Amino acid sequence: MINSNQKEISHIVSRQRFQNLDFVCRLALPLAVIVSGVWVPIFALMQNWPLLLLESLLFITVIAAWIIAKKGHISVGMVVAQIACLAFIVLFSLFFDVPSQAVPRVSHLYLLIIALAGCVNHQLSPSRFQLGIIVSSIFAFIVLSASPMNFGFATNLPDTVRMMTVWAHALLTAGVLCGGVVLLQTNFSSATRLISELRSAIGKKQFELFFQPQVEASGKLIGAEALIRWKHPTRGYIAPDKFIPVAEQAGLMPDIGKWVLETAVQTLALWNASDKTKDLVLSINVSPDQFLSEDFAKNIKSLLHDSGVVSSSLKLELTETMFVSEVDSLITKIQELKDSGIAIALDDFGTGYSSLSYLRHLPLQQLKIDRSFVQAINTDRGALMARSISQMGHDLGLEILAEGIETEEQFKFMLDCGCKVFQGYYFGRPVTLAAFQEYLNSV
């Protein structure tokens, strides 16, 4: 919710899921490569050419899947590896690992690992195809477990050979299954513990607002954006990307947003008491859950009235993703806030649900150009995009703010594009209220 880079936060949930599941997927693929690779020379020494061919095909396919995953397409790589492993295990179980009175079939145990890997990958990238692989793996495991499936055309491995591997297969599958379950449980427990700590942090008011300057073209300070930090009693300051996704999933953002709003208004009341800072505008990002609550507009107007803060001193920053649905009701609420004197800005334009059909109807005052466009101005396409977005904002009669300015070159380019307001490390990093007050005294 409350961060200088709202685009980053809009992707925080997926990144958090990536952090929890990516390790499992990346571990599963090289493990599959190792296991399949070990058997290639063994089957070659046994001179079992059909099995060597089958194992070699699996080895090559799993390596290809690993390469695909290393290039960033982890979910695709996982699917490819699962299909190859599923086909191999079923064929191996039917043709080479037929149970006997002396040695049971054990290779089908790997189907449970495939199903577990599929469940993890489905959380990473949900798809019906992935669900089909999971169901197929479980179904094949049940069939192979409940029936000997002994066909006359099978070329079963000698019991002496199977006896040497039965314990290895059983121990390996049991170890991998237990390790996967423990890892997933650890991630779940960590998230649960973090939710509990967040609930406590809300009650104990362990959060703190940092402030990043917003300036005009002349360098004159006109306001700041309020950015949240969690001041943990033992771990110190915790970055938003470590707790915001969990807070969103747990439904805690309205409570956190309420604290941010109240603290921001308190800060504005402090600034309004001084002639030097009374004209400063403070911007805060508002989460969809908070903004869509029925009494949001009423509460914010009441809060401003009770504190004596001028409505125009507060600016609310909304993201494009908020306008995917219920656009008419959102426009009504934005208009109500605007009529009260509260400024509304569209944050990180161009990174979310970009649609001119709704943009031209929104009663906005400001359009914030996302830092990704500012960072890309050194390329022809990036420069063209930045200019086009700026021109679009001007055509709609909006004030244009360029965020993420880090160099003089970026500042001059965005100034040439017609931007009137700027924000970024070039003008100042987010700092505590005390440090920002010192900054105010120095300008």
C-alpha positions as a Markdown table, in Angstrom:
| # | Residue | x | y | z |
|---|---|---|---|---|
| 1 | Met | 0.0 | 0.0 | 0.0 |
| 2 | Ile | 2.1 | 2.9 | 1.3 |
| 3 | Asn | 5.3 | 3.0 | -0.6 |
| 4 | Ser | 7.1 | 5.3 | -3.0 |
| 5 | Asn | 7.0 | 2.7 | -5.7 |
| 6 | Gln | 3.4 | 1.5 | -5.9 |
| 7 | Lys | 4.1 | -0.6 | -8.9 |
| 8 | Glu | 6.5 | -2.6 | -6.8 |
| 9 | Ile | 3.9 | -3.1 | -4.1 |
| 10 | Ser | 1.3 | -4.1 | -6.6 |
| 11 | His | 3.6 | -7.0 | -7.4 |
| 12 | Ile | 4.7 | -7.7 | -3.8 |
| 13 | Val | 2.1 | -10.5 | -3.3 |
| 14 | Ser | 3.4 | -12.4 | -6.3 |
| 15 | Arg | 7.0 | -11.8 | -5.3 |
| 16 | Gln | 6.3 | -13.0 | -1.8 |
| 17 | Arg | 4.8 | -16.2 | -3.2 |
| 18 | Phe | 7.8 | -16.5 | -5.5 |
| 19 | Gln | 10.2 | -16.3 | -2.5 |
| 20 | Asn | 8.3 | -19.0 | -0.6 |
| 21 | Leu | 7.9 | -21.4 | -3.6 |
| 22 | Asp | 10.7 | -20.6 | -5.9 |
| 23 | Phe | 13.3 | -22.4 | -3.7 |
| 24 | Val | 11.2 | -25.6 | -3.7 |
| 25 | Cys | 10.9 | -25.5 | -7.5 |
| 26 | Arg | 14.6 | -24.7 | -8.1 |
| 27 | Leu | 15.6 | -27.5 | -5.7 |
| 28 | Ala | 13.3 | -30.0 | -7.4 |
| 29 | Leu | 14.6 | -29.5 | -10.9 |
| 30 | Pro | 18.4 | -30.1 | -10.2 |
| 31 | Leu | 17.4 | -33.0 | -7.9 |
| 32 | Ala | 15.6 | -34.6 | -10.8 |
| 33 | Val | 18.6 | -34.0 | -13.1 |
| 34 | Ile | 20.9 | -35.7 | -10.5 |
| 35 | Val | 18.6 | -38.7 | -9.9 |
| 36 | Ser | 18.0 | -39.3 | -13.6 |
| 37 | Gly | 21.6 | -38.7 | -14.5 |
| 38 | Val | 22.9 | -41.2 | -11.9 |
| 39 | Trp | 21.0 | -44.1 | -13.6 |
| 40 | Val | 22.2 | -43.4 | -17.1 |
| 41 | Pro | 25.7 | -44.9 | -16.6 |
| 42 | Ile | 24.3 | -47.7 | -14.4 |
| 43 | Phe | 21.9 | -48.8 | -17.1 |
| 44 | Ala | 24.7 | -48.5 | -19.6 |
| 45 | Leu | 26.9 | -50.9 | -17.5 |
| 46 | Met | 23.9 | -53.3 | -17.3 |
| 47 | Gln | 23.6 | -53.1 | -21.1 |
| 48 | Asn | 19.9 | -52.6 | -20.8 |
| 49 | Trp | 19.6 | -50.6 | -24.0 |
| 50 | Pro | 15.8 | -50.0 | -23.9 |
| 51 | Leu | 16.0 | -48.7 | -20.3 |
| 52 | Leu | 19.1 | -46.7 | -21.1 |
| 53 | Leu | 17.3 | -45.0 | -24.0 |
| 54 | Leu | 14.3 | -44.3 | -21.8 |
| 55 | Glu | 16.4 | -42.9 | -19.0 |
| 56 | Ser | 18.5 | -40.8 | -21.4 |
| 57 | Leu | 15.4 | -39.2 | -22.8 |
| 58 | Leu | 14.3 | -38.4 | -19.3 |
| 59 | Phe | 17.7 | -37.0 | -18.4 |
| 60 | Ile | 17.8 | -34.8 | -21.5 |
| 61 | Thr | 14.2 | -33.6 | -21.0 |
| 62 | Val | 14.8 | -32.7 | -17.3 |
| 63 | Ile | 18.0 | -30.8 | -18.2 |
| 64 | Ala | 16.0 | -28.8 | -20.8 |
| 65 | Ala | 13.3 | -28.1 | -18.2 |
| 66 | Trp | 16.1 | -26.9 | -15.8 |
| 67 | Ile | 17.5 | -24.6 | -18.4 |
| 68 | Ile | 14.0 | -23.2 | -19.1 |
| 69 | Ala | 13.5 | -22.5 | -15.4 |
| 70 | Lys | 16.9 | -20.9 | -15.1 |
| 71 | Lys | 15.9 | -18.4 | -17.8 |
| 72 | Gly | 13.0 | -17.3 | -15.6 |
| 73 | His | 10.2 | -19.6 | -16.8 |
| 74 | Ile | 10.2 | -21.6 | -13.6 |
| 75 | Ser | 6.6 | -22.8 | -13.9 |
| 76 | Val | 7.0 | -23.9 | -17.5 |
| 77 | Gly | 10.2 | -25.8 | -16.6 |
| 78 | Met | 8.4 | -27.5 | -13.7 |
| 79 | Val | 5.5 | -28.6 | -16.0 |
| 80 | Val | 7.9 | -30.0 | -18.6 |
| 81 | Ala | 9.9 | -31.9 | -15.9 |
| 82 | Gln | 6.7 | -33.3 | -14.3 |
| 83 | Ile | 5.3 | -34.6 | -17.6 |
| 84 | Ala | 8.6 | -36.3 | -18.5 |
| 85 | Cys | 9.0 | -37.8 | -15.0 |
| 86 | Leu | 5.3 | -39.0 | -14.9 |
| 87 | Ala | 5.7 | -40.7 | -18.3 |
| 88 | Phe | 9.0 | -42.3 | -17.3 |
| 89 | Ile | 7.8 | -43.6 | -13.9 |
| 90 | Val | 4.6 | -45.1 | -15.3 |
| 91 | Leu | 6.5 | -46.8 | -18.1 |
| 92 | Phe | 9.3 | -47.9 | -15.8 |
| 93 | Ser | 6.8 | -49.3 | -13.3 |
| 94 | Leu | 4.9 | -51.3 | -16.0 |
| 95 | Phe | 7.9 | -52.6 | -18.0 |
| 96 | Phe | 10.9 | -52.8 | -15.7 |
| 97 | Asp | 9.7 | -52.7 | -12.0 |
| 98 | Val | 7.0 | -55.4 | -11.9 |
| 99 | Pro | 6.5 | -56.6 | -8.3 |
| 100 | Ser | 7.4 | -60.1 | -7.3 |
| 101 | Gln | 7.1 | -62.2 | -4.2 |
| 102 | Ala | 10.7 | -61.3 | -3.3 |
| 103 | Val | 10.8 | -57.6 | -4.2 |
| 104 | Pro | 7.9 | -55.1 | -4.2 |
| 105 | Arg | 7.4 | -52.3 | -6.7 |
| 106 | Val | 8.8 | -49.0 | -5.3 |
| 107 | Ser | 9.4 | -46.8 | -8.3 |
| 108 | His | 5.8 | -45.6 | -8.3 |
| 109 | Leu | 6.5 | -43.8 | -5.0 |
| 110 | Tyr | 8.1 | -41.1 | -7.1 |
| 111 | Leu | 4.6 | -40.2 | -8.3 |
| 112 | Leu | 3.9 | -38.7 | -4.9 |
| 113 | Ile | 6.9 | -36.4 | -5.3 |
| 114 | Ile | 5.6 | -35.4 | -8.7 |
| 115 | Ala | 2.2 | -34.6 | -7.2 |
| 116 | Leu | 3.8 | -32.6 | -4.4 |
| 117 | Ala | 6.0 | -30.6 | -6.9 |
| 118 | Gly | 2.9 | -30.0 | -8.9 |
| 119 | Cys | 1.0 | -28.6 | -5.9 |
| 120 | Val | 3.9 | -26.2 | -5.2 |
| 121 | Asn | 4.0 | -25.1 | -8.9 |
| 122 | His | 0.3 | -24.7 | -9.0 |
| 123 | Gln | 0.6 | -22.2 | -6.1 |
| 124 | Leu | 3.3 | -20.4 | -8.0 |
| 125 | Ser | 1.3 | -20.3 | -11.3 |
| 126 | Pro | -2.2 | -21.8 | -11.1 |
| 127 | Ser | -3.4 | -23.7 | -14.2 |
| 128 | Arg | -5.8 | -26.4 | -15.1 |
| 129 | Phe | -3.0 | -28.2 | -17.0 |
| 130 | Gln | -1.0 | -28.4 | -13.8 |
| 131 | Leu | -4.0 | -29.7 | -11.9 |
| 132 | Gly | -4.3 | -32.4 | -14.5 |
| 133 | Ile | -0.7 | -33.5 | -13.9 |
| 134 | Ile | -1.3 | -33.6 | -10.2 |
| 135 | Val | -4.5 | -35.7 | -10.5 |
| 136 | Ser | -2.8 | -38.0 | -13.1 |
| 137 | Ser | 0.1 | -38.6 | -10.7 |
| 138 | Ile | -2.1 | -39.4 | -7.8 |
| 139 | Phe | -4.3 | -41.7 | -9.9 |
| 140 | Ala | -1.3 | -43.5 | -11.4 |
| 141 | Phe | 0.1 | -44.0 | -7.8 |
| 142 | Ile | -3.2 | -45.5 | -6.6 |
| 143 | Val | -3.5 | -47.9 | -9.6 |
| 144 | Leu | 0.1 | -49.0 | -9.3 |
| 145 | Ser | -0.1 | -49.4 | -5.6 |
| 146 | Ala | -3.4 | -51.4 | -5.6 |
| 147 | Ser | -2.6 | -53.7 | -8.5 |
| 148 | Pro | 0.5 | -55.7 | -9.5 |
| 149 | Met | -0.1 | -54.6 | -13.2 |
| 150 | Asn | 1.9 | -57.6 | -14.4 |
| 151 | Phe | 1.9 | -57.8 | -18.2 |
| 152 | Gly | 3.4 | -60.6 | -20.2 |
| 153 | Phe | 5.3 | -58.2 | -22.5 |
| 154 | Ala | 7.2 | -56.6 | -19.5 |
| 155 | Thr | 10.9 | -57.0 | -19.4 |
| 156 | Asn | 11.3 | -56.9 | -15.7 |
| 157 | Leu | 14.7 | -56.2 | -14.1 |
| 158 | Pro | 16.2 | -59.1 | -12.2 |
| 159 | Asp | 15.2 | -59.2 | -8.5 |
| 160 | Thr | 18.8 | -59.1 | -7.5 |
| 161 | Val | 19.1 | -55.7 | -9.2 |
| 162 | Arg | 15.8 | -54.5 | -7.8 |
| 163 | Met | 16.7 | -55.7 | -4.3 |
| 164 | Met | 19.7 | -53.4 | -4.3 |
| 165 | Thr | 17.7 | -50.3 | -5.2 |
| 166 | Val | 14.4 | -50.9 | -3.4 |
| 167 | Trp | 15.7 | -49.4 | -0.1 |
| 168 | Ala | 17.4 | -46.5 | -1.9 |
| 169 | His | 14.2 | -45.6 | -3.8 |
| 170 | Ala | 12.1 | -45.8 | -0.6 |
| 171 | Leu | 14.5 | -43.8 | 1.5 |
| 172 | Leu | 14.9 | -41.1 | -1.2 |
| 173 | Thr | 11.2 | -40.6 | -1.8 |
| 174 | Ala | 10.4 | -40.6 | 1.9 |
| 175 | Gly | 13.2 | -38.0 | 2.5 |
| 176 | Val | 12.2 | -35.8 | -0.3 |
| 177 | Leu | 8.5 | -35.9 | 0.7 |
| 178 | Cys | 9.3 | -35.1 | 4.3 |
| 179 | Gly | 11.7 | -32.3 | 3.3 |
| 180 | Gly | 9.1 | -30.8 | 1.1 |
| 181 | Val | 6.4 | -30.9 | 3.7 |
| 182 | Val | 8.7 | -29.5 | 6.3 |
| 183 | Leu | 9.8 | -26.7 | 4.0 |
| 184 | Leu | 6.2 | -25.7 | 3.2 |
| 185 | Gln | 5.2 | -25.9 | 6.8 |
| 186 | Thr | 8.1 | -23.7 | 7.8 |
| 187 | Asn | 7.0 | -21.1 | 5.2 |
| 188 | Phe | 3.4 | -21.4 | 6.5 |
| 189 | Ser | 4.5 | -21.0 | 10.1 |
| 190 | Ser | 6.7 | -18.1 | 9.3 |
| 191 | Ala | 3.8 | -16.3 | 7.6 |
| 192 | Thr | 1.4 | -17.1 | 10.5 |
| 193 | Arg | 3.9 | -15.8 | 13.0 |
| 194 | Leu | 4.4 | -12.6 | 11.0 |
| 195 | Ile | 0.6 | -12.1 | 10.9 |
| 196 | Ser | 0.5 | -12.4 | 14.6 |
| 197 | Glu | 3.3 | -9.9 | 15.0 |
| 198 | Leu | 1.6 | -7.5 | 12.6 |
| 199 | Arg | -1.6 | -7.6 | 14.6 |
| 200 | Ser | 0.4 | -6.8 | 17.7 |
| 201 | Ala | 2.3 | -4.1 | 15.9 |
| 202 | Ile | -1.0 | -2.4 | 14.9 |
| 203 | Gly | -2.1 | -2.3 | 18.6 |
| 204 | Lys | 1.3 | -1.2 | 19.8 |
| 205 | Lys | 1.7 | 1.3 | 17.0 |
| 206 | Gln | 5.1 | 0.0 | 16.0 |
| 207 | Phe | 4.9 | 1.7 | 12.6 |
| 208 | Glu | 6.6 | 4.9 | 11.5 |
| 209 | Leu | 6.2 | 7.2 | 8.6 |
| 210 | Phe | 9.2 | 8.3 | 6.5 |
| 211 | Phe | 8.9 | 11.3 | 4.2 |
| 212 | Gln | 10.3 | 11.8 | 0.7 |
| 213 | Pro | 10.4 | 15.4 | -0.7 |
| 214 | Gln | 8.4 | 16.5 | -3.7 |
| 215 | Val | 9.7 | 19.6 | -5.4 |
| 216 | Glu | 8.8 | 22.0 | -8.2 |
| 217 | Ala | 11.0 | 22.5 | -11.3 |
| 218 | Ser | 12.8 | 25.4 | -9.5 |
| 219 | Gly | 13.7 | 23.0 | -6.6 |
| 220 | Lys | 11.3 | 24.6 | -4.3 |
| 221 | Leu | 9.8 | 22.1 | -1.8 |
| 222 | Ile | 6.1 | 21.8 | -2.1 |
| 223 | Gly | 5.4 | 18.6 | -0.1 |
| 224 | Ala | 6.3 | 15.0 | 0.6 |
| 225 | Glu | 5.1 | 11.5 | 0.2 |
| 226 | Ala | 4.5 | 9.5 | 3.4 |
| 227 | Leu | 6.0 | 6.0 | 3.3 |
| 228 | Ile | 5.4 | 3.4 | 6.0 |
| 229 | Arg | 8.1 | 1.4 | 7.9 |
| 230 | Trp | 7.6 | -1.2 | 10.6 |
| 231 | Lys | 9.9 | -0.5 | 13.5 |
| 232 | His | 10.2 | -4.0 | 14.9 |
| 233 | Pro | 11.3 | -4.1 | 18.6 |
| 234 | Thr | 14.0 | -6.7 | 17.9 |
| 235 | Arg | 14.7 | -6.6 | 14.2 |
| 236 | Gly | 14.7 | -2.9 | 13.7 |
| 237 | Tyr | 13.1 | -1.3 | 10.6 |
| 238 | Ile | 11.4 | -3.8 | 8.3 |
| 239 | Ala | 11.0 | -2.8 | 4.7 |
| 240 | Pro | 7.4 | -2.7 | 3.3 |
| 241 | Asp | 8.0 | -5.6 | 0.9 |
| 242 | Lys | 8.5 | -7.9 | 3.9 |
| 243 | Phe | 5.2 | -7.3 | 5.6 |
| 244 | Ile | 2.8 | -5.6 | 3.3 |
| 245 | Pro | 1.9 | -8.7 | 1.2 |
| 246 | Val | 1.2 | -10.6 | 4.4 |
| 247 | Ala | -0.9 | -7.7 | 5.7 |
| 248 | Glu | -2.9 | -7.7 | 2.5 |
| 249 | Gln | -3.5 | -11.4 | 2.6 |
| 250 | Ala | -4.5 | -11.2 | 6.3 |
| 251 | Gly | -6.9 | -8.3 | 5.7 |
| 252 | Leu | -4.9 | -6.0 | 7.9 |
| 253 | Met | -4.4 | -3.2 | 5.4 |
| 254 | Pro | -7.5 | -1.2 | 6.4 |
| 255 | Asp | -6.2 | -1.0 | 10.0 |
| 256 | Ile | -2.7 | -0.1 | 8.9 |
| 257 | Gly | -4.1 | 2.4 | 6.4 |
| 258 | Lys | -6.2 | 4.0 | 9.2 |
| 259 | Trp | -3.0 | 4.5 | 11.3 |
| 260 | Val | -1.2 | 6.0 | 8.3 |
| 261 | Leu | -4.0 | 8.4 | 7.6 |
| 262 | Glu | -4.3 | 9.5 | 11.2 |
| 263 | Thr | -0.5 | 9.9 | 11.5 |
| 264 | Ala | -0.4 | 11.8 | 8.3 |
| 265 | Val | -3.1 | 14.2 | 9.5 |
| 266 | Gln | -1.3 | 14.7 | 12.8 |
| 267 | Thr | 1.9 | 15.6 | 10.8 |
| 268 | Leu | -0.1 | 18.1 | 8.7 |
| 269 | Ala | -1.5 | 19.7 | 11.8 |
| 270 | Leu | 2.1 | 20.2 | 13.0 |
| 271 | Trp | 3.1 | 21.7 | 9.7 |
| 272 | Asn | 0.0 | 23.9 | 9.5 |
| 273 | Ala | 1.1 | 25.5 | 12.8 |
| 274 | Ser | 4.2 | 27.0 | 11.2 |
| 275 | Asp | 4.1 | 29.7 | 8.5 |
| 276 | Lys | 7.1 | 28.0 | 6.9 |
| 277 | Thr | 5.4 | 24.6 | 6.4 |
| 278 | Lys | 1.7 | 25.4 | 6.3 |
| 279 | Asp | 1.5 | 25.2 | 2.5 |
| 280 | Leu | 3.1 | 21.8 | 2.2 |
| 281 | Val | 1.1 | 19.0 | 0.8 |
| 282 | Leu | 1.4 | 15.4 | 2.1 |
| 283 | Ser | 0.7 | 12.5 | -0.1 |
| 284 | Ile | -0.3 | 9.0 | 1.0 |
| 285 | Asn | -1.1 | 5.9 | -0.9 |
| 286 | Val | -4.4 | 4.3 | -0.2 |
| 287 | Ser | -5.1 | 0.6 | -0.6 |
| 288 | Pro | -8.2 | -0.7 | -2.4 |
| 289 | Asp | -9.6 | -2.3 | 0.7 |
| 290 | Gln | -9.3 | 0.9 | 2.6 |
| 291 | Phe | -10.6 | 3.2 | -0.1 |
| 292 | Leu | -13.6 | 0.9 | -1.0 |
| 293 | Ser | -14.9 | 0.9 | 2.6 |
| 294 | Glu | -18.2 | 2.6 | 2.8 |
| 295 | Asp | -17.3 | 5.1 | 5.4 |
| 296 | Phe | -13.8 | 6.0 | 4.1 |
| 297 | Ala | -14.8 | 9.5 | 2.7 |
| 298 | Lys | -16.8 | 10.3 | 5.8 |
| 299 | Asn | -14.0 | 9.3 | 8.2 |
| 300 | Ile | -11.3 | 11.2 | 6.3 |
| 301 | Lys | -13.4 | 14.4 | 6.2 |
| 302 | Ser | -14.2 | 14.1 | 9.9 |
| 303 | Leu | -10.5 | 13.5 | 10.7 |
| 304 | Leu | -9.5 | 16.6 | 8.8 |
| 305 | His | -12.2 | 18.7 | 10.4 |
| 306 | Asp | -11.4 | 17.6 | 13.9 |
| 307 | Ser | -7.7 | 18.3 | 13.5 |
| 308 | Gly | -8.2 | 21.7 | 11.8 |
| 309 | Val | -6.1 | 20.7 | 8.8 |
| 310 | Val | -6.9 | 22.3 | 5.5 |
| 311 | Ser | -8.3 | 19.6 | 3.1 |
| 312 | Ser | -6.0 | 20.8 | 0.3 |
| 313 | Ser | -3.0 | 19.8 | 2.4 |
| 314 | Leu | -3.7 | 16.1 | 1.9 |
| 315 | Lys | -3.3 | 14.2 | -1.3 |
| 316 | Leu | -4.5 | 10.6 | -1.8 |
| 317 | Glu | -2.6 | 8.5 | -4.3 |
| 318 | Leu | -4.6 | 5.7 | -6.0 |
| 319 | Thr | -3.3 | 3.0 | -8.3 |
| 320 | Glu | -4.7 | 1.8 | -11.7 |
| 321 | Thr | -5.5 | -1.7 | -10.4 |
| 322 | Met | -8.2 | -0.1 | -8.3 |
| 323 | Phe | -10.2 | 0.7 | -11.4 |
| 324 | Val | -10.6 | -2.8 | -12.7 |
| 325 | Ser | -14.2 | -3.0 | -11.4 |
| 326 | Glu | -16.8 | -0.7 | -9.9 |
| 327 | Val | -15.5 | 2.3 | -11.8 |
| 328 | Asp | -18.7 | 4.3 | -11.5 |
| 329 | Ser | -18.8 | 4.0 | -7.7 |
| 330 | Leu | -15.1 | 4.9 | -7.4 |
| 331 | Ile | -15.6 | 8.0 | -9.6 |
| 332 | Thr | -18.4 | 9.1 | -7.3 |
| 333 | Lys | -16.3 | 8.6 | -4.2 |
| 334 | Ile | -13.3 | 10.4 | -5.8 |
| 335 | Gln | -15.6 | 13.3 | -6.8 |
| 336 | Glu | -16.9 | 13.5 | -3.2 |
| 337 | Leu | -13.4 | 13.8 | -1.9 |
| 338 | Lys | -12.4 | 16.3 | -4.5 |
| 339 | Asp | -15.4 | 18.4 | -3.7 |
| 340 | Ser | -14.1 | 18.5 | -0.1 |
| 341 | Gly | -10.8 | 19.9 | -1.3 |
| 342 | Ile | -8.7 | 16.7 | -1.1 |
| 343 | Ala | -6.4 | 16.2 | -4.1 |
| 344 | Ile | -6.4 | 12.8 | -5.9 |
| 345 | Ala | -3.4 | 11.5 | -7.8 |
| 346 | Leu | -3.1 | 8.4 | -10.0 |
| 347 | Asp | 0.1 | 6.7 | -9.0 |
| 348 | Asp | 2.5 | 4.9 | -11.3 |
| 349 | Phe | 0.4 | 5.4 | -14.4 |
| 350 | Gly | 1.0 | 3.0 | -17.3 |
| 351 | Thr | 1.9 | 0.0 | -15.1 |
| 352 | Gly | -1.5 | -1.3 | -14.3 |
| 353 | Tyr | -5.0 | -1.3 | -15.8 |
| 354 | Ser | -4.2 | 1.4 | -18.4 |
| 355 | Ser | -7.4 | 2.6 | -20.1 |
| 356 | Leu | -8.1 | 6.0 | -21.5 |
| 357 | Ser | -11.8 | 5.2 | -21.4 |
| 358 | Tyr | -11.8 | 5.5 | -17.6 |
| 359 | Leu | -8.9 | 8.0 | -17.2 |
| 360 | Arg | -10.7 | 10.7 | -19.0 |
| 361 | His | -13.7 | 10.3 | -16.6 |
| 362 | Leu | -11.7 | 10.3 | -13.4 |
| 363 | Pro | -11.8 | 13.6 | -11.4 |
| 364 | Leu | -8.0 | 13.6 | -10.8 |
| 365 | Gln | -5.6 | 16.5 | -10.2 |
| 366 | Gln | -2.3 | 14.7 | -10.7 |
| 367 | Leu | -0.7 | 11.9 | -12.8 |
| 368 | Lys | 2.4 | 10.3 | -11.5 |
| 369 | Ile | 4.7 | 8.8 | -14.1 |
| 370 | Asp | 6.1 | 5.5 | -12.9 |
| 371 | Arg | 9.8 | 5.4 | -12.2 |
| 372 | Ser | 10.2 | 2.5 | -14.7 |
| 373 | Phe | 9.5 | 5.0 | -17.5 |
| 374 | Val | 11.9 | 7.5 | -16.0 |
| 375 | Gln | 14.7 | 4.9 | -15.7 |
| 376 | Ala | 14.2 | 3.9 | -19.4 |
| 377 | Ile | 14.6 | 7.4 | -21.0 |
| 378 | Asn | 18.2 | 6.4 | -22.1 |
| 379 | Thr | 16.5 | 4.3 | -24.8 |
| 380 | Asp | 14.6 | 5.7 | -27.8 |
| 381 | Arg | 11.5 | 3.7 | -26.9 |
| 382 | Gly | 11.7 | 4.6 | -23.3 |
| 383 | Ala | 12.1 | 8.3 | -24.0 |
| 384 | Leu | 9.1 | 8.2 | -26.4 |
| 385 | Met | 6.9 | 6.5 | -23.8 |
| 386 | Ala | 7.8 | 9.1 | -21.2 |
| 387 | Arg | 7.0 | 11.9 | -23.5 |
| 388 | Ser | 3.8 | 10.3 | -24.6 |
| 389 | Ile | 2.5 | 9.8 | -21.1 |
| 390 | Ser | 3.4 | 13.3 | -20.2 |
| 391 | Gln | 1.6 | 14.7 | -23.2 |
| 392 | Met | -1.4 | 12.5 | -22.4 |
| 393 | Gly | -1.6 | 13.9 | -18.9 |
| 394 | His | -1.3 | 17.5 | -20.2 |
| 395 | Asp | -4.1 | 16.8 | -22.8 |
| 396 | Leu | -6.3 | 15.7 | -19.9 |
| 397 | Gly | -5.5 | 18.9 | -17.9 |
| 398 | Leu | -3.6 | 17.0 | -15.2 |
| 399 | Glu | -0.5 | 18.1 | -13.3 |
| 400 | Ile | 2.4 | 15.7 | -14.1 |
| 401 | Leu | 4.7 | 14.4 | -11.4 |
| 402 | Ala | 7.8 | 12.3 | -12.4 |
| 403 | Glu | 8.9 | 9.9 | -9.6 |
| 404 | Gly | 12.1 | 8.0 | -9.3 |
| 405 | Ile | 14.3 | 10.9 | -10.5 |
| 406 | Glu | 17.9 | 9.9 | -9.6 |
| 407 | Thr | 20.1 | 11.9 | -12.0 |
| 408 | Glu | 20.3 | 15.4 | -13.4 |
| 409 | Glu | 19.8 | 13.9 | -16.9 |
| 410 | Gln | 16.5 | 12.4 | -15.9 |
| 411 | Phe | 15.4 | 15.6 | -14.2 |
| 412 | Lys | 16.2 | 17.7 | -17.2 |
| 413 | Phe | 14.5 | 15.3 | -19.6 |
| 414 | Met | 11.3 | 15.0 | -17.6 |
| 415 | Leu | 11.3 | 18.8 | -17.2 |
| 416 | Asp | 11.6 | 19.1 | -21.0 |
| 417 | Cys | 8.6 | 16.7 | -21.2 |
| 418 | Gly | 6.5 | 19.3 | -19.3 |
| 419 | Cys | 6.6 | 17.7 | -15.8 |
| 420 | Lys | 6.0 | 20.3 | -13.1 |
| 421 | Val | 6.6 | 18.2 | -9.9 |
| 422 | Phe | 9.4 | 15.8 | -9.2 |
| 423 | Gln | 10.3 | 13.1 | -6.6 |
| 424 | Gly | 13.3 | 10.8 | -6.2 |
| 425 | Tyr | 16.7 | 10.3 | -4.7 |
| 426 | Tyr | 18.1 | 13.2 | -6.7 |
| 427 | Phe | 16.1 | 15.5 | -4.4 |
| 428 | Gly | 16.0 | 13.5 | -1.3 |
| 429 | Arg | 15.6 | 10.0 | 0.1 |
| 430 | Pro | 12.8 | 8.9 | 2.5 |
| 431 | Val | 13.7 | 10.0 | 6.1 |
| 432 | Thr | 12.2 | 10.0 | 9.5 |
| 433 | Leu | 10.0 | 12.9 | 10.6 |
| 434 | Ala | 12.8 | 14.3 | 12.7 |
| 435 | Ala | 15.2 | 14.2 | 9.8 |
| 436 | Phe | 12.7 | 15.7 | 7.5 |
| 437 | Gln | 12.1 | 18.6 | 10.0 |
| 438 | Glu | 15.8 | 19.3 | 9.9 |
| 439 | Tyr | 15.6 | 19.3 | 6.1 |
| 440 | Leu | 12.7 | 21.8 | 6.3 |
| 441 | Asn | 14.7 | 24.0 | 8.5 |
| 442 | Ser | 17.6 | 24.0 | 6.0 |
| 443 | Val | 15.7 | 24.9 | 2.9 |
